[in-house]
Amino acid sequence: MLLVSSSSNTSPQILRAARSLLLLDDSFLARDLTQIGDKPLKMDAFNRFRIWVLTIFLIFQLGYGFYLPGSYPHKYVVGDFLNVKVNSLTSIDTEMPFSYYSLPFCKPLEGVKDSAENLGELLMGDRIENSPYRFKMYTNESEIYLCKVDALSADQFKLLTKRIDEMYQVNLILDNLPAIRYTQKEGYTLRWTGYPVGVKIKDSYYVFNHLKFKVLVHKYEEANVARVMGTGDAAEVIPTIGKGSDVPGYMVVGFEVIPCSTMHKADLVKNLKMYEKYPSAIKCDPTSVSVPVKEGKPIVFTYEIEFEESDIKWPSRWDAYLKMEGSKVHWFSILNSLMVITFLAGIVLVIFLRTVRRDLTRYEELDKEAQAQMNEELSGWKLVVGDVFRAPTNPALLCIMVGDGVQILGMAVVTILFAALGFMSPASRGTLITGMLFFYMILGIAAGYVAIRLWRTIGGGDSTGWVSVSWRVACFFPGIAFLILTTLNFILWGSHSTGAIPFSLFVILLLLWFCISVPLTLVGGYFGAKAPPIEYPVRTNQIPREIPPQKYPSWLLVLGAGTLPFGTLFIELFFIMSSIWMGRVYYVFGFLFIVLILLVVVCAEVSLVLTYMHLCVEDWKWWWKSFFASGSVAIYIFLYSVNYLVFDLKSLSGPVSATLYLGYSLFMVVAIMLATGTIGFLSSFWFVHYLFSSVKVD
């Protein structure tokens, strides 16, 4: 007997299919028993196959019964309390978040409590706390008195007006949904997350002290739990009614807010307590303002709540935030990248099929005397056969950068893939950063392995000192990141911003670095030291060959090569920058994953072509040039970041905000340089190894 319990969204079709498979299995089982009589039961391959199909089917379908982390539905019964949370105040003018309670707002009766759920939220500067706003499910209320803030002191008034001038937004959250605000402009409906602290009109400041909330709800559709029982040819589906299932429940599928500035009489609220009804009617008109805030005057806060049943189903409730706009631009970006890839692929094909293959075929058809005579007349890449694998300058640094690049690239691919599959959606705040940290630490094994094996290959197989190199691999990029972020953190600390990483979190990050990332990198280095080094196909001469004077400086070609990879991602880069600095939600990870794959292909092709060009002019110092040929895309990304700061973030105020922006951009650029440079180097190393492995050398 097999029991199958359906989840809240398991369809009857799934149960019927499982039942059919079970009946099919029972009929075959009965047939087998009839054929073998009293002999021991022995399954044939087909029976095993059916069992596996049933198992995989159930696992796959039961997957529908689970929601992604942080995004499961919550059923509320009529009258249940809904608690609104507040996030940090944010502004695209300063890019520095501040705590909601840093301004004179009402505080909850039970005190302010943190509600951060993961490490990523803290690193992103989110400070989610409880708020005094609370609702009762499907209970409309109006004129709810919240509190009266004491008379504003000079410092409070100055800070409040400063935040209004800097266009700070209040971010409220209900059931994991940010508050959304709709405005009309020139016939278009604009969507905003959060609402402004206040507004300045003719040198007067107005605070939005009354909020009109609308909560969209959808009736909870709970499927009956069923048991599928199969015995022989008979089966039945028995519905099981859970306790209290007759009580109607609702799910929150929308959260809207309309901020208003209204005039309240302080005399009317002297004896009122929080959540009691304001004694007079409140008219909420978002197009007008009433009484300006002044120093020494109190502020009275009120709100109202309206519930509305909606046809929006729970899985679609984020559509209002994630509406696809400009999808054609993303497709244009991909098409543009494909054209660049096709062009470069044609060049690579010509190099392989016409030039390299033709030269190798002619060279191999000659006898030894003719080859010796031909060697005197040869030119191009065939002349550097004795120098092409000569160790580069600073080989340890190259190995360290390649190892870190493998770690960063692997982290990016795995994280974006999981995000594209929906495991790191915007509905789960902080999971993207948390996932990146997790995958980066785990991939320390790959970084140590690649770096040490490459280091042994360059060093001729000598494994002494691998521990030192592994340590440097584990500390090179994290050390740079730690230096940049610590400097920026001191700036944020000085500004009292919630974007500053708390000292306790700093300690946690250091423990993760030295207790997880470093040991895993050493483990990878150990395996790299035990693995055999890659053997060169040709011997290296004792005396290095002189490189003839070049018509053009090689660094010019290296810098120019970065324009092609930049061309594949600059359109997507705009959306990413807008997400980070303009407060927009980035969610098209499917497009981003495609662009990332195209970027990897373009970087490999660019570096391969440039390496071949250097070898053709008898320049055998290709190691570092292949790395920076594709890694130079980071220079153009940094220049684009400066351009974005000047032309798209015109409202960014103050040198502190500009310093933060450039500091984070520098951190991003270093990571991109290591990742793209690693792609170029590894592809060039494979190409050179393949090219010279076909050359006969005595």
JOURKA-V729271 format. One record per residue. RES is the residue in three letters. NEAR is the number of other C-alpha atoms within 8 Angstrom. Layout:
BEGIN
<<RES;NEAR> <RES;NEAR>>
END
This chain:
BEGIN
<<MET;5> <LEU;6> <LEU;7> <VAL;8> <SER;8> <SER;14> <SER;9> <SER;10> <ASN;9> <THR;13> <SER;7> <PRO;6> <GLN;6> <ILE;9> <LEU;12> <ARG;8> <ALA;8> <ALA;10> <ARG;12> <SER;8> <LEU;9> <LEU;9> <LEU;13> <LEU;8> <ASP;11> <ASP;12> <SER;10> <PHE;9> <LEU;8> <ALA;9> <ARG;8> <ASP;9> <LEU;10> <THR;7> <GLN;6> <ILE;9> <GLY;6> <ASP;5> <LYS;5> <PRO;5> <LEU;7> <LYS;4> <MET;7> <ASP;6> <ALA;6> <PHE;7> <ASN;10> <ARG;9> <PHE;8> <ARG;9> <ILE;9> <TRP;8> <VAL;8> <LEU;10> <THR;8> <ILE;8> <PHE;8> <LEU;9> <ILE;8> <PHE;8> <GLN;10> <LEU;11> <GLY;7> <TYR;9> <GLY;11> <PHE;7> <TYR;7> <LEU;8> <PRO;7> <GLY;6> <SER;9> <TYR;8> <PRO;6> <HIS;7> <LYS;8> <TYR;9> <VAL;10> <VAL;11> <GLY;8> <ASP;8> <PHE;8> <LEU;10> <ASN;10> <VAL;13> <LYS;12> <VAL;14> <ASN;14> <SER;15> <LEU;12> <THR;12> <SER;12> <ILE;12> <ASP;10> <THR;10> <GLU;10> <MET;11> <PRO;13> <PHE;12> <SER;12> <TYR;11> <TYR;7> <SER;6> <LEU;9> <PRO;9> <PHE;7> <CYS;10> <LYS;9> <PRO;10> <LEU;5> <GLU;4> <GLY;6> <VAL;9> <LYS;6> <ASP;8> <SER;8> <ALA;10> <GLU;5> <ASN;9> <LEU;9> <GLY;12> <GLU;15> <LEU;13> <LEU;10> <MET;9> <GLY;12> <ASP;13> <ARG;14> <ILE;11> <GLU;12> <ASN;13> <SER;12> <PRO;10> <TYR;9> <ARG;9> <PHE;9> <LYS;11> <MET;12> <TYR;9> <THR;10> <ASN;9> <GLU;8> <SER;8> <GLU;13> <ILE;12> <TYR;14> <LEU;15> <CYS;10> <LYS;11> <VAL;12> <ASP;7> <ALA;9> <LEU;14> <SER;8> <ALA;8> <ASP;7> <GLN;10> <PHE;11> <LYS;8> <LEU;9> <LEU;10> <THR;9> <LYS;8> <ARG;10> <ILE;14> <ASP;9> <GLU;9> <MET;12> <TYR;13> <GLN;11> <VAL;14> <ASN;14> <LEU;11> <ILE;12> <LEU;12> <ASP;8> <ASN;7> <LEU;10> <PRO;11> <ALA;13> <ILE;12> <ARG;12> <TYR;8> <THR;8> <GLN;8> <LYS;7> <GLU;4> <GLY;5> <TYR;6> <THR;8> <LEU;8> <ARG;8> <TRP;9> <THR;9> <GLY;13> <TYR;13> <PRO;11> <VAL;12> <GLY;10> <VAL;11> <LYS;10> <ILE;7> <LYS;4> <ASP;5> <SER;8> <TYR;12> <TYR;14> <VAL;10> <PHE;13> <ASN;12> <HIS;13> <LEU;12> <LYS;13> <PHE;12> <LYS;12> <VAL;13> <LEU;12> <VAL;13> <HIS;14> <LYS;9> <TYR;9> <GLU;5> <GLU;6> <ALA;10> <ASN;10> <VAL;12> <ALA;11> <ARG;12> <VAL;14> <MET;11> <GLY;14> <THR;8> <GLY;9> <ASP;8> <ALA;7> <ALA;11> <GLU;7> <VAL;8> <ILE;7> <PRO;8> <THR;8> <ILE;7> <GLY;7> <LYS;4> <GLY;5> <SER;7> <ASP;4> <VAL;6> <PRO;9> <GLY;10> <TYR;12> <MET;13> <VAL;12> <VAL;15> <GLY;10> <PHE;14> <GLU;10> <VAL;13> <ILE;10> <PRO;12> <CYS;14> <SER;16> <THR;13> <MET;6> <HIS;5> <LYS;6> <ALA;9> <ASP;5> <LEU;9> <VAL;9> <LYS;6> <ASN;5> <LEU;9> <LYS;8> <MET;7> <TYR;7> <GLU;9> <LYS;8> <TYR;12> <PRO;6> <SER;5> <ALA;6> <ILE;6> <LYS;5> <CYS;10> <ASP;8> <PRO;9> <THR;4> <SER;7> <VAL;10> <SER;8> <VAL;8> <PRO;8> <VAL;10> <LYS;7> <GLU;9> <GLY;8> <LYS;9> <PRO;10> <ILE;10> <VAL;11> <PHE;12> <THR;13> <TYR;13> <GLU;13> <ILE;12> <GLU;12> <PHE;12> <GLU;9> <GLU;8> <SER;9> <ASP;5> <ILE;8> <LYS;9> <TRP;10> <PRO;5> <SER;8> <ARG;10> <TRP;10> <ASP;7> <ALA;6> <TYR;6> <LEU;8> <LYS;6> <MET;5> <GLU;4> <GLY;6> <SER;7> <LYS;6> <VAL;8> <HIS;11> <TRP;8> <PHE;8> <SER;12> <ILE;11> <LEU;8> <ASN;10> <SER;14> <LEU;9> <MET;8> <VAL;11> <ILE;12> <THR;8> <PHE;8> <LEU;11> <ALA;9> <GLY;8> <ILE;9> <VAL;11> <LEU;9> <VAL;9> <ILE;9> <PHE;9> <LEU;9> <ARG;9> <THR;9> <VAL;10> <ARG;9> <ARG;9> <ASP;8> <LEU;10> <THR;8> <ARG;8> <TYR;9> <GLU;9> <GLU;6> <LEU;9> <ASP;7> <LYS;6> <GLU;7> <ALA;8> <GLN;10> <ALA;8> <GLN;8> <MET;8> <ASN;8> <GLU;6> <GLU;6> <LEU;8> <SER;8> <GLY;10> <TRP;11> <LYS;7> <LEU;10> <VAL;13> <VAL;10> <GLY;10> <ASP;11> <VAL;10> <PHE;8> <ARG;6> <ALA;7> <PRO;8> <THR;4> <ASN;6> <PRO;10> <ALA;8> <LEU;7> <LEU;9> <CYS;13> <ILE;14> <MET;12> <VAL;16> <GLY;16> <ASP;15> <GLY;15> <VAL;13> <GLN;13> <ILE;12> <LEU;10> <GLY;11> <MET;12> <ALA;9> <VAL;10> <VAL;9> <THR;12> <ILE;11> <LEU;11> <PHE;10> <ALA;12> <ALA;12> <LEU;8> <GLY;8> <PHE;9> <MET;13> <SER;11> <PRO;8> <ALA;10> <SER;10> <ARG;9> <GLY;12> <THR;12> <LEU;12> <ILE;12> <THR;11> <GLY;10> <MET;11> <LEU;8> <PHE;8> <PHE;12> <TYR;13> <MET;11> <ILE;9> <LEU;12> <GLY;15> <ILE;13> <ALA;12> <ALA;18> <GLY;20> <TYR;16> <VAL;14> <ALA;17> <ILE;15> <ARG;15> <LEU;11> <TRP;11> <ARG;13> <THR;11> <ILE;9> <GLY;8> <GLY;7> <GLY;9> <ASP;6> <SER;7> <THR;4> <GLY;6> <TRP;11> <VAL;9> <SER;7> <VAL;12> <SER;15> <TRP;11> <ARG;9> <VAL;16> <ALA;14> <CYS;9> <PHE;11> <PHE;10> <PRO;8> <GLY;8> <ILE;8> <ALA;9> <PHE;8> <LEU;8> <ILE;11> <LEU;10> <THR;8> <THR;8> <LEU;10> <ASN;11> <PHE;9> <ILE;9> <LEU;13> <TRP;9> <GLY;7> <SER;6> <HIS;8> <SER;12> <THR;14> <GLY;14> <ALA;11> <ILE;11> <PRO;6> <PHE;6> <SER;6> <LEU;8> <PHE;9> <VAL;8> <ILE;8> <LEU;8> <LEU;8> <LEU;9> <LEU;9> <TRP;10> <PHE;9> <CYS;8> <ILE;10> <SER;14> <VAL;13> <PRO;9> <LEU;14> <THR;18> <LEU;13> <VAL;10> <GLY;14> <GLY;19> <TYR;12> <PHE;9> <GLY;13> <ALA;13> <LYS;6> <ALA;7> <PRO;7> <PRO;10> <ILE;7> <GLU;5> <TYR;8> <PRO;7> <VAL;10> <ARG;6> <THR;10> <ASN;7> <GLN;4> <ILE;4> <PRO;6> <ARG;6> <GLU;4> <ILE;7> <PRO;7> <PRO;4> <GLN;7> <LYS;4> <TYR;5> <PRO;7> <SER;8> <TRP;7> <LEU;8> <LEU;10> <VAL;14> <LEU;11> <GLY;8> <ALA;15> <GLY;16> <THR;10> <LEU;10> <PRO;14> <PHE;11> <GLY;9> <THR;16> <LEU;12> <PHE;9> <ILE;10> <GLU;11> <LEU;8> <PHE;8> <PHE;9> <ILE;9> <MET;9> <SER;10> <SER;11> <ILE;8> <TRP;9> <MET;8> <GLY;8> <ARG;8> <VAL;8> <TYR;9> <TYR;7> <VAL;7> <PHE;11> <GLY;9> <PHE;8> <LEU;10> <PHE;12> <ILE;9> <VAL;13> <LEU;9> <ILE;8> <LEU;12> <LEU;12> <VAL;10> <VAL;9> <VAL;14> <CYS;13> <ALA;13> <GLU;14> <VAL;15> <SER;17> <LEU;14> <VAL;10> <LEU;13> <THR;12> <TYR;9> <MET;8> <HIS;12> <LEU;13> <CYS;10> <VAL;10> <GLU;13> <ASP;11> <TRP;10> <LYS;8> <TRP;11> <TRP;9> <TRP;10> <LYS;11> <SER;16> <PHE;15> <PHE;12> <ALA;18> <SER;19> <GLY;16> <SER;14> <VAL;14> <ALA;12> <ILE;9> <TYR;11> <ILE;11> <PHE;11> <LEU;8> <TYR;8> <SER;10> <VAL;9> <ASN;9> <TYR;9> <LEU;12> <VAL;8> <PHE;7> <ASP;7> <LEU;9> <LYS;7> <SER;6> <LEU;12> <SER;8> <GLY;7> <PRO;6> <VAL;7> <SER;12> <ALA;11> <THR;8> <LEU;9> <TYR;9> <LEU;10> <GLY;11> <TYR;10> <SER;10> <LEU;9> <PHE;10> <MET;8> <VAL;12> <VAL;9> <ALA;11> <ILE;10> <MET;12> <LEU;14> <ALA;15> <THR;16> <GLY;17> <THR;15> <ILE;13> <GLY;20> <PHE;14> <LEU;8> <SER;12> <SER;13> <PHE;9> <TRP;8> <PHE;9> <VAL;8> <HIS;10> <TYR;8> <LEU;9> <PHE;10> <SER;10> <SER;7> <VAL;9> <LYS;6> <VAL;4> <ASP;2>>
END
